[in-house]
């Protein structure tokens, strides 16, 4: 889409913890249950129609039997986007649906490699349907975040 210019992309925040290391590695970590939470925020950062879009993913692995946390990973990956000649009524959807699709592969790669480097099987995050996520937030009465 030529109306959207990616000005920058960057890892805004990242954390990876193994709270019970090294003891957790003596347990059956292959039987872990992965829990994910996704959040998207967008804020106007200039008068030139530039916006920062931040995609945050929090993931943790819990051992099925004991509910112990094997790892906790939190990442926020951002992009600065310039929107050119986009109708006002489409700006929110562009920022909260289209832009996260652009930056999602980068945060997924970072989290996959972090779990591998942390001694765990790679975290394989399935593609996210940002349109459905956006619609669900609207239905729940939560205002999709955009300033």
C-alpha positions in Angstrom: 0.0 0.0 0.0 1.8 3.2 -1.2 -0.2 5.3 1.3 1.7 3.8 4.2 5.4 4.5 4.6 7.5 2.6 7.1 9.9 5.1 8.6 11.5 2.9 11.2 11.1 -0.4 13.1 12.6 -1.3 16.4 12.4 -3.5 19.5 11.0 -1.2 22.1 11.1 -3.5 25.1 12.0 -7.1 25.8 12.2 -9.5 28.7 12.9 -13.2 29.0 12.9 -15.0 32.3 13.3 -18.6 33.5 12.1 -18.1 37.1 13.0 -21.7 38.3 16.3 -22.3 36.5 18.0 -24.6 36.6 15.5 -26.8 38.4 12.9 -26.4 35.6 15.2 -28.2 33.2 15.0 -31.4 35.2 11.2 -31.5 34.6 9.3 -32.4 31.5 9.2 -29.0 29.8 7.9 -30.5 26.6 4.5 -30.9 28.3 4.2 -27.1 28.8 1.1 -25.1 27.9 1.8 -21.8 26.2 -0.4 -18.8 27.0 -0.3 -15.7 24.9 -1.7 -12.1 25.3 -1.5 -9.6 22.4 -2.0 -5.9 22.6 -1.7 -3.1 20.0 -1.3 0.6 20.7 -0.9 3.5 18.2 -0.1 7.1 18.9 0.4 10.1 16.7 4.0 11.3 17.1 4.2 14.3 14.7 2.1 16.8 12.7 3.3 15.0 9.5 0.8 12.1 10.0 3.5 9.9 11.6 2.3 7.3 14.1 4.1 4.9 16.4 2.4 1.5 16.4 3.4 -0.8 19.2 2.7 -4.6 19.1 3.1 -6.2 22.5 3.1 -10.0 23.0 3.3 -11.6 26.4 3.9 -15.3 26.5 4.5 -17.8 29.2 4.9 -21.6 29.4 3.3 -23.4 32.3 4.0 -27.0 33.2 0.7 -28.9 32.8 1.1 -31.0 36.0 2.4 -28.4 38.4 1.4 -25.1 36.8 5.0 -23.9 37.4 6.1 -21.2 35.0 8.9 -22.6 32.7 9.5 -19.2 31.1 8.0 -15.8 30.8 8.7 -13.6 27.7 7.4 -10.1 27.0 8.2 -8.1 23.9 7.1 -4.8 22.5 8.0 -4.2 18.9 7.2 -0.9 17.2 7.1 0.8 13.9 6.9 4.4 12.9 4.4 4.8 10.0 3.6 7.8 7.9 0.1 7.8 6.5 -0.3 9.6 3.3 -3.7 10.7 2.0 -5.7 8.2 4.0 -9.3 9.1 4.9 -9.8 10.0 8.5 -12.4 7.3 9.0 -9.8 4.6 7.9 -6.8 5.8 10.0 -7.7 3.8 13.1 -8.2 0.6 11.1 -5.0 1.2 9.2 -3.0 1.7 12.4 -4.5 -1.2 14.3 -5.0 -3.8 11.6 -2.7 -3.2 8.6 0.4 -1.8 10.4 0.6 -4.6 13.0 0.6 -7.1 10.1 3.8 -5.4 8.8 5.7 -5.7 12.1 4.3 -9.0 13.4 6.9 -11.3 11.6 9.7 -9.4 13.4 8.4 -9.8 16.9 7.6 -13.4 16.2 11.1 -14.1 15.1 12.6 -12.4 18.2 10.4 -14.4 20.5 11.1 -17.7 18.7 14.9 -17.2 18.9 14.7 -16.1 22.6 12.9 -19.3 23.6 15.5 -21.4 21.7 18.4 -19.4 23.3 16.7 -19.9 26.7 16.9 -23.7 26.4 13.3 -24.3 25.3 11.6 -25.6 22.1 11.0 -22.6 19.8 7.9 -20.6 20.5 5.8 -20.9 17.3 3.3 -18.1 17.3 0.5 -18.6 14.8 -0.4 -15.8 12.5 -2.7 -13.3 14.2 -5.9 -12.1 12.7 -5.6 -8.4 13.5 -8.9 -7.6 11.9 -10.8 -10.0 14.3 -8.8 -8.7 17.2 -9.8 -5.1 16.3 -13.5 -6.1 15.9 -13.5 -8.0 19.2 -12.1 -5.0 21.1 -14.8 -2.8 19.6 -17.6 -5.3 20.5 -16.3 -5.6 24.1 -16.7 -1.8 24.4 -13.0 -1.3 24.7 -11.9 1.6 22.6 -9.2 0.4 20.2 -6.1 2.4 21.3 -5.2 5.3 18.9 -4.4 8.9 19.7 
